[in-house]
Amino acid sequence: MKTLPFLSFLFLLANSLPAQQEYERVDSIVQSFQEPYSDPAGLALLLTKPFRTEREKARAIFAWVSFNIRYDYKKYKDPPSTHYFTGANAKELEKNMREYREKGIRSTLKSKKGVCSDYSHLVQKMCEAAGLECTLIGGQARTLRGRSGTHAWNAVKFDGRWHLLDATWGAGFIDREDEKFVRRYSPAFFDTAPSLFILNHLPDEEKWQMLEKPLSQKEFAKQPTVNFSNPDYPITAYTPGNGKIVPVGGKAEIRIQFGAAPKVFVVSAGNREFPTDVETTEDGWTVLRFAPGGASEIKVFGGESWERTVIVGKFEVE
């Protein structure tokens, strides 16, 4: 697995519990925020006023943008024509580009909708106004359905180091059948561990993978599909880390660590479902054991009942 070592998962989990309690408080304050504002900078200053730490301020901005900005699917399907900048010199060109970007940020705030670049520019502007160092990252993203395309997100600096976030995916998702935005706050896309973020975000600049051993384009595409961001069943770790299950004696095993585990699991390949033994061990790992029966790829679903299951992950069987 070309990500953080396995033991770091346990370290991250243990140290994330106090932070999650802190985040719940921040999110609650943000949801009740009603102060009038006229621009992104003014909003950022009012929004972050109750908070003392850089971490709290960054979370407040992520939460506000995710709660309040809707994804503009119409703009995604029919994007505006490319805008070309001109200037008599480099300084004037930079000025024109900055003014155009500022206009776009204000438009996003006024309309309360946008695409990924609009979310990311707004987050960056608000973070900078609140005194936080923030950058916009461009790259590729892949969905649970395997679709891949260009995307934009952010990294913000607090506690002396960079942290990854994606307010666009934190806001909700697109229902492809109805072609509508579904609002669903997914806090897992704030301060996401790089080892999880890389599962669906590949930055153009390798350094923003923030991994000891960065992945290539080919390696990125071959990773398992793991739905770590589902707010009902957040996943904090899983094995096998490379997504390749090697059965032993006809039996296969997957281990998953949840923030809150589903009551029911279904392991399937196509239309086949496999009888599955589920064991929750003392260290908090949910262990799924099953006989793959020659399947080359399996999907794991979880939910509160057999009728209502959601995708947990997709793995290869060797």
C-alpha positions as CSV (number, residue, x, y, z in Angstrom):
1,M,0.0,0.0,0.0
2,K,1.6,3.2,-1.1
3,T,0.1,5.3,1.7
4,L,0.8,5.9,5.4
5,P,1.9,2.8,7.3
6,F,-0.9,0.7,9.0
7,L,0.0,1.8,12.5
8,S,-0.6,5.5,11.6
9,F,-4.3,4.6,11.0
10,L,-4.6,3.7,14.7
11,F,-2.7,6.9,15.7
12,L,-5.0,9.0,13.6
13,L,-8.1,7.4,15.0
14,A,-7.1,7.8,18.6
15,N,-6.2,11.4,18.1
16,S,-9.2,12.3,16.1
17,L,-11.8,11.7,18.8
18,P,-11.2,15.0,20.8
19,A,-11.1,16.8,17.5
20,Q,-14.5,15.3,16.4
21,Q,-16.1,16.6,19.6
22,E,-14.6,20.0,19.0
23,Y,-15.9,19.9,15.4
24,E,-19.4,19.1,16.5
25,R,-19.4,22.3,18.6
26,V,-18.1,24.4,15.8
27,D,-20.6,22.9,13.3
28,S,-23.4,23.7,15.7
29,I,-22.4,27.3,16.1
30,V,-22.0,27.7,12.3
31,Q,-25.5,26.3,11.6
32,S,-27.0,28.9,13.9
33,F,-24.9,31.8,12.3
34,Q,-27.3,34.6,11.2
35,E,-25.0,37.7,11.2
36,P,-25.5,40.0,8.2
37,Y,-22.5,40.3,5.8
38,S,-21.7,42.1,2.5
39,D,-18.7,40.3,1.2
40,P,-16.6,37.1,1.6
41,A,-14.0,38.8,3.8
42,G,-16.7,40.3,6.1
43,L,-18.4,37.0,6.3
44,A,-15.2,35.2,7.3
45,L,-14.4,37.6,10.1
46,L,-17.9,37.4,11.6
47,L,-18.1,33.7,11.2
48,T,-14.7,33.0,12.8
49,K,-15.1,35.6,15.6
50,P,-16.3,33.0,18.3
51,F,-13.3,30.7,17.7
52,R,-9.8,31.0,19.0
53,T,-7.7,28.4,17.2
54,E,-6.8,28.2,13.5
55,R,-8.3,24.6,13.4
56,E,-11.7,25.9,14.6
57,K,-11.6,28.8,12.2
58,A,-10.8,26.5,9.2
59,R,-13.5,24.1,10.3
60,A,-16.1,26.9,10.6
61,I,-15.3,28.1,7.0
62,F,-15.5,24.6,5.6
63,A,-18.8,23.9,7.4
64,W,-20.4,27.2,6.4
65,V,-19.5,26.8,2.7
66,S,-20.7,23.1,2.7
67,F,-23.9,24.0,4.5
68,N,-24.8,27.0,2.4
69,I,-23.5,26.6,-1.2
70,R,-25.4,24.3,-3.5
71,Y,-23.6,22.5,-6.4
72,D,-24.6,24.1,-9.7
73,Y,-25.2,21.1,-11.9
74,K,-26.5,23.2,-14.7
75,K,-23.2,25.1,-14.8
76,Y,-21.3,21.8,-14.7
77,K,-23.3,20.5,-17.7
78,D,-23.1,23.7,-19.7
79,P,-20.0,25.6,-18.5
80,P,-19.4,29.2,-19.5
81,S,-17.0,29.8,-22.4
82,T,-13.4,30.2,-21.6
83,H,-12.4,33.7,-20.5
84,Y,-9.2,35.1,-22.0
85,F,-7.3,37.8,-20.1
86,T,-5.4,40.7,-21.7
87,G,-3.1,43.4,-20.3
88,A,-0.5,45.9,-21.4
89,N,2.0,44.2,-19.1
90,A,2.3,41.4,-16.5
91,K,1.1,43.6,-13.6
92,E,-2.0,44.7,-15.5
93,L,-2.7,41.1,-16.6
94,E,-2.4,39.9,-13.0
95,K,-4.8,42.7,-11.9
96,N,-7.4,41.8,-14.5
97,M,-7.2,38.1,-13.5
98,R,-7.5,39.0,-9.8
99,E,-10.6,41.2,-10.4
100,Y,-12.2,38.6,-12.5
101,R,-11.7,36.0,-9.8
102,E,-13.0,38.3,-7.1
103,K,-16.1,39.0,-9.2
104,G,-16.7,35.2,-9.5
105,I,-16.3,34.7,-5.7
106,R,-18.8,37.4,-4.9
107,S,-21.2,35.9,-7.5
108,T,-20.9,32.5,-5.8
109,L,-21.6,34.0,-2.4
110,K,-24.6,36.0,-3.7
111,S,-26.2,33.1,-5.7
112,K,-25.3,30.5,-3.1
113,K,-24.3,28.0,-5.8
114,G,-21.3,27.0,-7.9
115,V,-19.1,24.2,-9.2
116,C,-15.9,22.9,-7.6
117,S,-13.7,25.8,-8.6
118,D,-16.2,28.2,-7.2
119,Y,-16.3,26.4,-3.8
120,S,-12.5,26.3,-3.7
121,H,-12.0,29.9,-4.5
122,L,-14.6,30.9,-1.9
123,V,-12.9,28.8,0.7
124,Q,-9.5,30.2,-0.1
125,K,-10.8,33.8,0.0
126,M,-12.5,33.3,3.4
127,C,-9.5,31.5,4.9
128,E,-7.1,34.3,3.9
129,A,-9.5,36.9,5.3
130,A,-9.5,35.0,8.6
131,G,-5.7,34.9,8.7
132,L,-5.3,31.3,7.5
133,E,-2.9,30.2,4.8
134,C,-4.8,28.4,2.1
135,T,-4.2,27.1,-1.4
136,L,-6.4,25.9,-4.2
137,I,-5.5,22.4,-5.6
138,G,-6.4,21.2,-9.1
139,G,-6.4,17.6,-10.2
140,Q,-8.6,14.6,-10.8
141,A,-11.3,13.0,-8.8
142,R,-13.0,9.6,-9.1
143,T,-16.4,8.7,-7.8
144,L,-17.8,5.5,-6.3
145,R,-19.1,4.6,-9.8
146,G,-15.5,4.8,-11.2
147,R,-16.1,8.0,-13.1
148,S,-13.1,10.3,-13.2
149,G,-12.7,14.0,-14.2
150,T,-11.1,17.3,-13.3
151,H,-11.7,18.7,-9.9
152,A,-10.6,21.4,-7.5
153,W,-10.2,21.4,-3.7
154,N,-8.1,23.1,-1.0
155,A,-5.4,22.7,1.6
156,V,-5.3,24.9,4.6
157,K,-2.5,25.4,7.1
158,F,-3.2,25.1,10.8
159,D,-1.3,23.6,13.8
160,G,1.9,24.3,11.8
161,R,1.1,21.9,8.9
162,W,-1.1,21.6,5.8
163,H,-4.5,19.8,6.0
164,L,-6.7,18.6,3.0
165,L,-10.3,19.5,2.6
166,D,-13.0,19.4,-0.1
167,A,-16.0,21.6,0.6
168,T,-17.7,20.6,-2.7
169,W,-17.9,17.0,-1.7
170,G,-18.6,18.1,1.9
171,A,-21.8,19.8,0.7
172,G,-23.5,16.8,-1.0
173,F,-23.6,14.8,-4.2
174,I,-25.3,14.7,-7.6
175,D,-28.1,12.2,-8.1
176,R,-27.2,11.1,-11.6
177,E,-30.7,9.7,-12.3
178,D,-32.5,12.8,-11.4
179,E,-29.6,15.1,-12.3
180,K,-30.1,17.0,-9.1
181,F,-27.9,18.1,-6.3
182,V,-28.6,16.2,-3.0
183,R,-27.5,18.2,0.0
184,R,-25.7,15.9,2.5
185,Y,-23.1,17.3,4.8
186,S,-20.0,15.0,4.8
187,P,-17.5,16.2,7.4
188,A,-15.1,13.4,6.5
189,F,-13.9,15.8,3.7
190,F,-12.4,18.2,6.3
191,D,-8.8,17.4,7.5
192,T,-9.0,14.1,5.7
193,A,-6.0,11.8,6.3
194,P,-3.9,11.8,3.0
195,S,-4.0,8.0,3.0
196,L,-7.8,8.2,2.6
197,F,-8.0,11.4,0.5
198,I,-5.8,9.8,-2.2
199,L,-8.5,7.2,-2.8
200,N,-10.5,9.7,-4.8
201,H,-8.4,12.8,-5.2
202,L,-5.2,12.9,-7.4
203,P,-3.6,16.4,-7.4
204,D,-1.7,17.7,-10.5
205,E,1.2,18.5,-8.2
206,E,2.6,15.4,-6.5
207,K,3.5,17.2,-3.3
208,W,-0.2,17.7,-2.5
209,Q,-0.7,14.0,-2.2
210,M,1.2,14.5,1.1
211,L,2.3,10.9,1.1
212,E,5.7,9.4,1.9
213,K,5.4,7.4,-1.4
214,P,3.2,9.3,-3.9
215,L,1.0,7.3,-6.3
216,S,1.3,7.4,-10.1
217,Q,-1.8,7.9,-12.3
218,K,-1.9,4.2,-12.9
219,E,-1.7,3.3,-9.2
220,F,-4.4,5.9,-8.4
221,A,-6.8,4.3,-10.8
222,K,-6.2,0.8,-9.5
223,Q,-7.0,1.6,-5.9
224,P,-10.0,0.0,-4.2
225,T,-13.2,2.0,-4.0
226,V,-13.8,2.8,-0.3
227,N,-16.7,5.0,0.7
228,F,-15.0,6.5,3.8
229,S,-17.0,9.7,3.7
230,N,-20.5,8.3,4.3
231,P,-21.7,10.3,7.4
232,D,-23.8,7.4,8.7
233,Y,-20.9,4.8,8.5
234,P,-17.6,6.7,8.4
235,I,-14.6,4.5,7.7
236,T,-11.3,5.3,9.3
237,A,-9.2,2.3,8.2
238,Y,-9.4,-0.9,6.2
239,T,-7.4,-3.9,5.2
240,P,-6.2,-5.2,2.7
241,G,-4.9,-1.7,2.0
242,N,-4.2,-2.3,-1.6
243,G,-7.7,-3.6,-2.2
244,K,-6.5,-7.0,-3.4
245,I,-8.1,-9.9,-1.4
246,V,-6.1,-13.1,-1.3
247,P,-8.3,-16.1,-0.2
248,V,-6.8,-18.7,2.1
249,G,-8.3,-22.1,2.1
250,G,-11.3,-20.8,0.0
251,K,-12.1,-18.1,2.6
252,A,-11.5,-14.3,2.1
253,E,-11.3,-11.7,4.7
254,I,-11.8,-7.9,4.9
255,R,-11.3,-5.8,8.0
256,I,-12.9,-2.3,8.3
257,Q,-12.8,0.2,11.1
258,F,-15.9,2.4,11.3
259,G,-16.8,5.5,13.3
260,A,-20.2,3.9,13.5
261,A,-20.7,0.4,11.9
262,P,-23.7,-0.8,10.0
263,K,-25.9,-3.4,11.5
264,V,-26.1,-5.5,8.3
265,F,-23.6,-6.4,5.7
266,V,-24.0,-7.8,2.2
267,V,-21.0,-9.1,0.2
268,S,-21.8,-9.7,-3.5
269,A,-20.4,-10.1,-7.0
270,G,-22.9,-9.2,-9.7
271,N,-26.2,-10.8,-8.8
272,R,-24.6,-13.3,-6.4
273,E,-24.6,-12.7,-2.7
274,F,-22.1,-14.6,-0.5
275,P,-22.9,-15.9,3.0
276,T,-20.8,-13.7,5.3
277,D,-19.6,-14.2,8.8
278,V,-19.4,-10.8,10.7
279,E,-17.2,-10.5,13.7
280,T,-16.6,-7.3,15.7
281,T,-13.3,-7.7,17.5
282,E,-12.2,-6.1,20.7
283,D,-10.0,-3.6,19.0
284,G,-12.9,-2.2,17.1
285,W,-12.4,-3.8,13.7
286,T,-15.4,-5.2,11.9
287,V,-14.2,-8.5,10.2
288,L,-16.0,-9.9,7.2
289,R,-15.3,-13.5,6.2
290,F,-16.8,-15.1,3.1
291,A,-16.1,-17.6,0.3
292,P,-15.8,-15.6,-2.9
293,G,-16.4,-18.6,-5.1
294,G,-14.2,-17.6,-8.0
295,A,-15.4,-14.0,-8.2
296,S,-12.7,-11.6,-9.4
297,E,-14.3,-8.5,-7.8
298,I,-16.7,-8.1,-4.9
299,K,-18.7,-5.2,-3.4
300,V,-19.5,-4.7,0.2
301,F,-22.7,-3.0,1.3
302,G,-23.8,-2.0,4.7
303,G,-27.0,-0.6,6.3
304,E,-29.6,-0.9,9.0
305,S,-31.5,-3.6,7.2
306,W,-31.3,-5.9,4.2
307,E,-33.6,-3.7,2.2
308,R,-31.6,-0.5,2.8
309,T,-27.9,-0.9,2.1
310,V,-25.3,1.6,0.9
311,I,-21.9,1.0,-0.8
312,V,-19.1,0.5,1.6
313,G,-16.4,-0.6,-0.8
314,K,-15.3,-2.5,-3.9
315,F,-12.3,-4.9,-3.8
316,E,-10.5,-7.2,-6.2
317,V,-10.1,-11.0,-5.5
318,E,-6.9,-12.6,-6.6
